[in-house]
Amino acid sequence: MSPSRRTVLASATAGLAATAATAAAGQARAAAPAEGNGEGPEVFGHLPDGTEVHRWTLSRGGTRLKVLSYGGIVQSLELPDRAGEYVNVSLGFGTLAPYLTATTYFGALIGRYGNRIAEGRFTLDGIAYQLPVNDGPNSLHGGDRGFDKRLWDVTPNGRSGLTLRRTSPDGEMGYPGTLDVRVDYTLTRDGDFRIDYEATTDAPTVVNLTNHTYFNLGGEGTGSIEDHRLEIAAARYTPVGETLIPTGELARVGGTPFDFRRGKSIGRDIRESHQQLLYGQGYDHNFVLDKGITGAPRHAATLHDPGSGRLMRVDTTEPGVQFYSGNFLDATLTGPGGRVYRQGDGLCLETQHFPDSPNQPHFPTTVLRPGTTYRSTTVHSFGTR
């Protein structure tokens, strides 16, 4: 933890509070969070059948996190800037209704398979499976009713943590096997946001779990993230075809707009006439992390907003990270601060195995078999600079 982060978080937990006034961009500033499991659960809304959706609040180490039982959604993530002023840095909605219909996956747990599977088809042990096609010709993020559109069982875990559980029945969204899933959301003593995933199955299946939080370290609703500086520890990435399915190549980033190894502003190369940027309408690509699959979380990416000073480091056990620059935000959705989200107003860093791995045998496998346990961990660490 850097000295600047120690200073900011120590002063925050000692009682430094932001004003109740609205920031210049319309983002409400919050008081420094109190420690603990907060006031949750509270009723956030109701599903069409009347089922309650709860919101839980976690606060620790100068970070405040709000999580919904619907979709395991990160509804709010509040962090201080270099002056100690708190804002929500995650995109989302202020009420439940838009989460039920939106296809942006704001803050959600993604499964059974994060990212795309070509034509929604794969073969496992000689058996062909067909998944829902919900992204052009492909299946995206587990289908049209993936884990992001399901109610999770949520219980407190420790001083400042939540355990989310659900059982995905055999055949749900076309996937084989009954999958028992546990996801732990934890705020550490230092205010890091840690996500631990675990799953078991009673039949061979494929699994690729991730979280789809959109970040804007300047604050939700404050505009473009193109001035954010991003570093990704990856010398290769997986180029895609027109429908954003990997070609199978592990291409070098050197000399291309995809070289983030030394860090650069997101907007620097995003308008280059590179075919991959044209396919994605910006960045929407899997980066092959230099570290590969690791037993403990190791560095994947670092994001910095020069304006606020906020900094986020991402460590993971996963071999890849999907950098998505918010290309399909189209000014039809309004965030909790009352601001419309336009293209590039948030970004995702989805730690993962590679897209379409069930159809690409030379990619790291995503097959899970009975008697084995899927495990994955990602840690978001925060500070200022």
HELIX and SHEET records of a PDB file:
HELIX    1   1 PRO A    3  THR A   13  1                                  11    
HELIX    2   2 ALA A   97  THR A  101  1                                   5    
HELIX    3   3 ALA A  118  GLY A  120  5                                   3    
HELIX    4   4 PHE A  147  LYS A  149  5                                   3    
HELIX    5   5 GLU A  172  GLY A  174  5                                   3    
HELIX    6   6 GLN A  275  GLY A  280  1                                   6    
HELIX    7   7 SER A  357  ASN A  359  5                                   3    
SHEET    1   A 5 GLU A  42  HIS A  46  0                                        
SHEET    2   A 5 GLU A  52  ARG A  60 -1                                        
SHEET    3   A 5 THR A  63  LEU A  68 -1                                        
SHEET    4   A 5 VAL A  74  PRO A  80 -1                                        
SHEET    5   A 5 TYR A  86  ASN A  88 -1                                        
SHEET    1   B 2 LEU A 109  ILE A 110  0                                        
SHEET    2   B 2 THR A 210  ASN A 211 -1                                        
SHEET    1   C 2 ARG A 116  ILE A 117  0                                        
SHEET    2   C 2 SER A 139  LEU A 140 -1                                        
SHEET    1   D 2 ARG A 121  LEU A 124  0                                        
SHEET    2   D 2 ILE A 127  GLN A 130 -1                                        
SHEET    1   E 9 ASP A 153  PRO A 156  0                                        
SHEET    2   E 9 GLY A 161  SER A 168 -1                                        
SHEET    3   E 9 LEU A 179  LEU A 187 -1                                        
SHEET    4   E 9 PHE A 193  THR A 201 -1                                        
SHEET    5   E 9 TYR A 374  THR A 384 -1                                        
SHEET    6   E 9 ARG A 310  THR A 316 -1                                        
SHEET    7   E 9 ARG A 298  HIS A 304 -1                                        
SHEET    8   E 9 ARG A 229  ILE A 232 -1                                        
SHEET    9   E 9 LYS A 264  SER A 265 -1                                        
SHEET    1   F 2 THR A 205  VAL A 206  0                                        
SHEET    2   F 2 VAL A 367  LEU A 368 -1                                        
SHEET    1   G 5 ALA A 251  ARG A 252  0                                        
SHEET    2   G 5 ARG A 236  THR A 238 -1                                        
SHEET    3   G 5 ASP A 284  VAL A 288 -1                                        
SHEET    4   G 5 GLY A 320  TYR A 324 -1                                        
SHEET    5   G 5 CYS A 348  GLN A 352 -1                                        
SHEET    1   H 2 LEU A 333  THR A 334  0                                        
SHEET    2   H 2 VAL A 340  TYR A 341 -1                                        
END                                                                             
